[in-house]
Amino acid sequence: MAKAKTQFVCQECGAVFPKWAGKCESCGAWNTLVEEAPSDDTPKGLGGKKGRRINFVGLEGAEKRPPRRTTGIEEFDRVLGGGMVAGSAILVGGEPGIGKSTILLQAAANLAKGGRVAYISGEEAVDQLRLRASRLGLEKAPVELAAATNVRDIVTTLDDDPPDVAIIDSIQTMYVDNLESAPGTVAQVRTSAQELIRLSKRRGFPVLLVGHVTKEGQIAGPRVLEHMVDTVLYFEGDRSHQFRILRAVKNRFGATDEIGVFEMSDAGLAEVSNPSALFLSDRDRSVSGSAVFAGMEGTRPMLLEVQALVSPSTLGTPRRAVVGWDSARLSMIMAVIETRCGLAIGANDVYLNVAGGLRVTEPAADLAVAAALMSSLSGVPVADGCVFFGEIGLSGGVRAVSHAEGRLKEAAKLGFKRAVVPKNRGKAKIGAKGIKTDELDHLFEMVRMFESET
C-alpha cells in the first residue's frame, strides 16, 4: 500500500516544504512547520473545458449605492472612514485582552438598534457572552448570539437569512470540514475567511472578523488574509495603560492613517473625544527632560508628551531604552546633537518615553525629542507653554513638515503660547491666533535657546 503523501506548511507565511525543518527558509520563523495532508481536489489546470462568459459593466452604474452603516461609536466610525460599506470585510487584530471582543460587542449593541446583527463566537459560550454584555450594561440589546466554529453551518445559516451585520470572533477558531488540518492552520484560516468574505459580498452585508496576532504583533495565519479583506484594523496599547488606540493599516474605503482613541473602564471602552488634553493631563511642567510634541494622527492633530532621561553611564556600552518611538531614529538624533551641535551625549545612558502608551511614527517628532534630550542633559526645563514639531536632517538642518497650521491651532486651543517650528521657506506665513512661533533653520539654534534660559 502506497504511503500517503504529506507536506509541511509554515504557519507564519504559508510556504510549503516537502520535509520538516526547524526554521522556515521563506520567512525565517522557527518551529512553525506543521505537517498537513494535501487536498485531493487540488486544481490541475483548466483543461479543455470552457467556462461561463462574464459580463462587463460601466463604472458609474445605474443602482444607487447604499449608505455606510455607522456603529454609533464615533472613534470607530472615524477609523473606518465614516462607517461600514455594504459587503465589506473588516479584520480587527490585537493582542489578547486588549479589548477586541469588547469594542465589537459594544458596536453590535449599537448596530442592533437599527438592524439585525449576528454575533458568532468560536471562543466563548453564549452564557459567557451574556455575562460580558451584562457587565457592559448591554444585556437588553437585541443582538443575536451563537457559538459555532463550522464554516459550512455558519455560511448556510447566514445565506438563508442574511443579517445586516455579521461578527465572527475569531477567524482562527473557524474550520472547513473538508480540510483535514486543524483550526488555526494556514489552510483553514485562508479557506474559512475566503468562504465568509465571498458570502458577505454576494449577500451585501458587512462582516467583521477578529484575528489573533503573533508575538511580533502581526495577524496570525497567512499573509494573504490581510490582502483578502477590505479593511485591517489594529488595536494598540499597553494593557497596563487605560488608553487603547484603534489604527487602520489598510482601508479600501477610507484613509489608512486614521486612529481612534479609547479609554478602558469598568463599563467597557469609552471614546476619548479630546485625546490631547487627556495625554497631557498628568504632565509636570517643572521637570527637565519633558517636551510637548504637536503631532498628526491621520487628519487629527494630537499633542503628546515626550520624556527623556540622560544620566551618566557606569557601563562600557551605554544603555538606550525607547518606548513609543523608533530606537534607530533616536540614535540618529543623538549623533546629530553630538556632531553638529557639539554636545557630548553619546557616553550617557538615554531613556526615551512617549507618555500615555501611544506609538509615534512620523519624523516630525524629531525636534521634540531633541528638545527633551537637551533639556535633560542641561537640567533646564523646557519653557512653559511651548510645543515642538519638525524633522531633523543629518546635517542638523530643521525641515518643514505637513499640516503645520492644524498642529498650531490644536496647541493654541489647549492654551500653549509658543511653538518651536521649522523655518518657513514658502511664501505663506504659518501661524495661529494666540501662539507665537520661533522658527529654526538649524538645530544649533535650539542649543543657544536653552543656553539663554540658564
C-alpha positions in Angstrom: 0.0 0.0 0.0 1.4 3.4 -1.0 2.2 5.7 1.8 0.1 8.9 1.8 2.0 11.9 0.8 2.3 14.8 3.2 3.6 18.3 3.1 4.9 20.7 5.7 3.3 24.2 5.8 4.7 27.2 7.6 2.0 28.7 9.9 3.5 32.2 9.6 3.9 32.7 5.9 2.2 29.7 4.3 5.3 28.4 2.5 5.2 24.7 1.6 8.1 22.3 2.1 8.5 18.5 1.3 10.1 17.8 4.7 10.2 19.2 8.2 12.8 21.7 9.3 13.3 23.7 12.4 13.4 27.0 10.6 11.3 28.2 7.7 13.5 29.1 4.8 11.0 31.6 3.4 10.2 33.9 6.4 12.9 32.8 8.9 10.5 31.8 11.7 11.4 28.9 14.0 9.2 25.8 14.8 6.3 26.9 12.5 6.3 24.0 10.1 3.2 21.7 10.6 2.5 18.5 8.7 -0.6 18.6 6.6 -2.1 16.2 4.0 -2.5 17.8 0.6 -6.1 18.2 -0.7 -7.2 15.5 -3.1 -9.2 18.0 -5.2 -6.3 20.4 -5.9 -6.9 22.0 -9.3 -4.7 20.5 -12.0 -5.4 23.3 -14.6 -8.3 24.3 -16.8 -8.0 21.6 -19.4 -10.2 21.8 -22.4 -13.5 22.7 -20.7 -14.8 26.2 -21.3 -16.1 28.5 -18.5 -19.0 30.8 -18.5 -18.7 34.2 -20.1 -18.5 37.1 -17.7 -20.4 40.4 -18.2 -18.7 43.8 -18.0 -20.5 46.9 -16.7 -19.6 50.6 -16.6 -18.0 52.5 -13.7 -21.0 54.8 -13.0 -23.7 52.1 -12.6 -27.5 52.6 -12.5 -28.2 51.4 -9.0 -27.9 53.8 -6.0 -25.2 52.8 -3.6 -26.4 52.1 -0.1 -25.2 54.5 2.6 -22.4 53.5 5.0 -23.7 51.7 8.2 -22.4 53.6 11.2 -21.8 51.9 14.5 -22.7 54.8 16.7 -19.1 54.9 18.1 -17.6 58.0 16.5 -14.0 56.9 17.0 -14.7 53.5 15.5 -16.5 55.1 12.5 -13.7 57.6 12.0 -11.1 54.8 11.5 -13.5 53.0 9.1 -13.7 56.2 7.0 -17.3 57.1 8.0 -18.9 53.7 8.6 -19.0 50.2 7.2 -19.6 49.8 3.4 -22.1 47.2 2.4 -20.4 43.9 1.5 -17.1 44.9 3.1 -14.9 42.6 5.1 -13.2 44.1 8.1 -10.4 42.4 10.0 -9.7 43.5 13.6 -6.5 42.4 15.2 -4.7 42.9 18.5 -3.1 41.3 21.5 -5.1 39.1 23.9 -7.1 41.1 26.4 -6.6 44.4 24.5 -10.4 44.9 24.0 -11.2 43.5 20.6 -14.3 41.5 21.7 -15.4 44.3 24.0 -15.4 47.0 21.3 -17.2 44.7 18.8 -19.9 43.8 21.3 -20.4 47.5 22.0 -20.6 48.2 18.3 -23.0 45.2 17.8 -25.3 46.6 20.5 -25.5 50.0 18.8 -25.9 48.5 15.3 -28.8 46.2 16.6 -30.9 49.3 17.3 -31.3 49.8 13.5 -30.9 46.4 12.0 -30.2 42.7 12.6 -26.8 41.8 13.9 -25.4 38.2 14.2 -22.5 37.7 16.6 -20.9 34.3 16.2 -18.2 33.3 18.7 -15.9 30.4 18.3 -14.0 31.1 21.6 -16.8 31.7 24.1 -20.1 30.1 25.0 -23.3 32.0 24.8 -23.5 32.3 28.6 -20.1 33.9 28.6 -21.1 36.4 26.0 -24.2 37.2 28.1 -22.1 37.7 31.2 -19.8 40.2 29.3 -22.9 42.0 27.9 -24.3 42.3 31.5 -21.1 43.7 32.8 -21.1 46.3 30.0 -24.8 47.1 30.6 -25.8 45.8 27.1 -28.0 42.8 28.1 -31.1 44.5 26.7 -29.6 44.9 23.2 -31.3 42.7 20.5 -28.1 41.1 19.3 -28.4 37.5 18.0 -25.7 35.3 19.6 -24.4 31.9 18.6 -21.5 29.7 19.4 -20.2 27.9 16.3 -17.0 27.0 14.5 -18.1 25.0 11.5 -17.9 27.4 8.5 -20.4 25.2 6.5 -23.1 25.7 9.2 -22.3 29.4 9.5 -22.5 30.1 5.8 -25.7 28.1 5.4 -27.4 29.9 8.3 -26.3 33.4 7.1 -27.1 32.6 3.5 -30.7 31.5 4.3 -31.4 34.6 6.4 -28.8 37.3 5.8 -28.2 39.7 8.7 -27.4 43.4 8.3 -24.0 42.9 10.0 -22.2 39.7 10.9 -19.3 39.4 13.5 -17.0 36.4 13.6 -14.9 36.0 16.8 -12.4 34.8 15.8 -11.3 33.6 12.4 -8.6 31.4 13.8 -11.2 29.2 15.6 -13.2 28.5 12.4 -12.8 25.4 10.3 -13.9 23.9 7.0 -14.9 20.3 7.4 -13.4 19.1 4.0 -9.9 20.1 5.1 -8.0 17.7 7.4 -5.8 20.3 9.0 -6.6 21.6 12.5 -8.3 25.0 13.1 -5.9 27.9 13.1 -3.6 26.4 10.4 -2.8 28.3 7.3 -5.2 26.3 5.1 -8.1 26.6 7.5 -7.7 30.3 8.1 -7.4 31.1 4.4 -10.3 28.9 3.3 -12.6 30.0 6.2 -12.0 33.6 5.5 -12.5 33.1 1.8 -15.9 31.5 2.3 -17.1 34.1 4.7 -15.9 37.0 2.6 -17.5 35.5 -0.5 -20.8 35.2 1.3 -20.6 38.8 2.6 -20.0 40.2 -0.9 -22.7 38.1 -2.5 -25.3 39.0 0.1 -24.2 42.6 0.6 -23.7 42.7 4.4 -20.5 43.7 6.1 -18.6 41.1 8.1 -16.2 41.8 10.9 -13.5 39.2 11.6 -11.5 39.1 14.8 -7.9 38.0 14.2 -5.3 36.8 16.7 -1.8 38.2 16.5 1.7 36.6 16.8 4.3 37.6 19.3 5.6 40.1 16.7 2.2 41.8 16.6 1.2 40.6 13.1 -2.1 38.9 12.3 -1.6 35.2 12.8 -2.1 33.0 9.8 -1.3 33.5 6.1 -0.3 37.0 5.0 -2.9 36.6 2.2 -5.6 37.1 4.8 -4.8 40.8 5.0 -5.0 41.0 1.2 -8.4 39.3 1.1 -10.2 41.7 3.4 -11.1 45.3 2.6 -10.0 46.9 5.9 -7.4 45.9 8.5 -7.7 47.5 12.0 -5.1 47.0 14.8 -5.8 47.6 18.5 -2.6 49.0 20.1 -1.7 50.0 23.6 -0.2 48.5 26.7 -2.6 46.6 28.9 -1.1 48.4 31.9 -2.4 51.7 30.5 -6.0 52.7 30.2 -5.6 54.0 26.7 -6.3 52.0 23.6 -5.5 53.1 20.0 -7.5 51.7 17.1 -5.4 52.2 13.9 -6.3 51.5 10.3 -3.3 49.9 8.4 -5.4 49.1 5.3 -8.7 50.6 4.2 -10.1 50.4 0.6 -12.8 52.9 1.5 -11.0 55.4 3.6 -7.7 56.8 4.9 -5.1 54.4 6.3 -3.6 56.8 8.8 -6.6 57.5 10.9 -6.8 56.4 14.6 -9.4 56.2 17.2 -8.6 56.7 20.9 -10.4 54.8 23.6 -10.1 54.6 27.4 -10.7 51.2 29.2 -13.1 51.5 32.1 -15.3 49.2 34.1 -18.1 49.8 31.6 -16.0 48.9 28.6 -14.2 51.1 26.1 -15.2 54.7 26.3 -14.4 57.2 23.5 -11.9 59.9 24.0 -13.1 63.0 22.1 -10.1 65.2 23.1 -7.1 62.9 23.4 -4.6 65.8 23.5 -5.9 67.0 26.8 -6.0 63.5 28.2 -2.4 62.7 27.3 -1.2 65.9 28.8 -3.3 65.8 32.0 -0.6 64.4 34.3 2.3 66.4 32.9 4.7 68.0 35.3 5.9 71.3 33.7 8.8 72.0 36.1 10.8 68.8 35.4 13.6 68.8 32.8 13.6 66.3 30.0 9.9 66.8 29.1 8.7 68.4 25.8 5.3 68.5 24.1 5.1 67.3 20.6 2.4 68.6 18.2 1.7 65.6 16.0 -0.7 64.4 13.4 -2.6 61.1 13.5 -4.4 60.9 10.2 -6.4 64.1 9.9 -6.4 64.7 13.6 -3.8 66.9 15.4 -2.7 65.5 18.7 -0.4 66.8 21.4 1.8 64.3 23.2 4.4 64.5 25.9 7.9 63.2 25.1 10.0 62.3 28.1 13.8 61.9 28.1 16.3 61.0 30.8 20.0 61.4 30.2 22.2 60.0 33.0 25.9 59.2 33.4 26.6 55.6 32.4 28.6 53.1 34.5 28.7 50.5 31.8 31.1 50.0 28.9 28.2 50.3 26.5 25.7 52.9 27.5 22.0 51.8 27.6 19.4 53.0 25.1 15.8 52.3 26.2 13.0 53.6 24.0 9.2 53.2 24.5 6.8 54.5 21.8 9.4 55.7 19.3 11.9 54.3 16.8 15.2 53.4 18.6 17.2 53.8 15.3 15.9 57.3 14.9 16.9 58.1 18.5 20.4 57.1 17.7 20.4 59.3 14.6 19.1 62.3 16.6 21.8 61.8 19.3 24.5 61.5 16.6 23.3 64.8 15.1 23.3 66.5 18.5 26.8 65.4 19.3 28.4 66.0 15.9 26.5 69.1 14.6 25.8 70.8 18.0 28.9 69.9 20.0 27.0 68.4 22.9 28.6 65.3 24.5 25.7 62.9 24.9 26.8 59.6 23.5 28.6 58.4 26.7 25.4 58.6 28.8 22.5 56.2 29.4 19.5 57.6 27.5 15.9 56.7 28.2 13.1 58.0 26.0 9.3 57.5 26.5 6.2 58.7 24.8 3.7 59.2 27.7 0.3 57.5 27.5 1.3 54.3 25.7 0.9 55.8 22.2 3.4 55.0 19.5 4.7 57.8 17.3 6.0 57.1 13.8 6.2 60.4 12.0 9.6 62.2 11.7 8.0 65.5 12.8 8.7 64.3 16.4 12.5 64.8 15.9 12.5 68.3 17.2 10.5 67.5 20.3 12.9 64.5 21.0 15.9 66.7 20.6 14.4 69.3 22.9 13.7 66.7 25.6 17.3 65.3 25.3 18.9 68.8 25.5 16.6 69.7 28.5 17.6 66.5 30.4 21.3 66.9 29.5 21.4 70.6 30.7 18.9 70.2 33.6 16.9 73.2 32.3 13.2 72.6 31.9 11.5 73.4 28.6 9.8 76.8 28.8 6.2 76.5 30.0 3.5 76.6 27.3 5.9 75.6 24.4 5.4 72.9 21.8 7.7 71.5 19.2 7.5 69.9 15.8 9.9 69.5 12.9 12.1 67.0 11.1 15.9 67.0 11.6 18.3 66.1 8.8 21.7 64.6 9.2 23.3 68.0 8.5 21.4 69.4 11.5 19.0 71.3 9.4 15.4 71.5 10.5 13.0 70.6 7.8 9.3 71.6 7.3 6.5 69.1 7.9 2.9 68.9 6.7 -0.2 70.2 8.4 1.7 72.9 10.4 -1.5 75.1 10.6 -3.5 72.3 12.2 -0.8 71.5 14.7 -0.6 75.1 15.8 -4.4 75.5 16.1 -4.6 72.5 18.3 -1.8 73.8 20.5 -3.4 77.2 20.8 -6.7 75.6 21.7 -5.1 73.9 24.7 -3.5 77.1 25.9 0.0 76.9 24.5 1.6 80.3 23.8 4.8 79.4 22.0 5.8 76.9 19.3 9.3 76.0 18.0 8.9 75.1 14.3 11.0 74.8 11.2 11.9 77.9 9.3 9.2 78.8 6.7 10.7 78.8 3.3 7.4 79.3 1.5 5.5 82.5 0.7 2.6 81.9 3.0 3.4 82.6 6.7 2.3 79.9 9.0 0.8 80.6 12.4 -2.3 80.5 14.6 -4.1 83.1 16.7 -2.7 83.4 20.2 0.5 81.5 19.7 4.0 82.8 18.9 6.3 80.8 16.5 10.1 80.6 16.8 11.4 79.4 13.5 14.6 77.3 13.4 16.9 76.8 10.5 19.5 74.6 12.2 19.4 72.5 15.4 22.2 74.5 16.9 19.9 77.5 17.3 17.9 75.4 19.8 21.1 74.9 21.8 21.5 78.6 22.1 17.9 79.0 23.1 18.5 76.6 26.0 21.7 78.4 27.0 19.9 81.8 27.1 17.4 80.4 29.7 20.1 79.2 32.1 
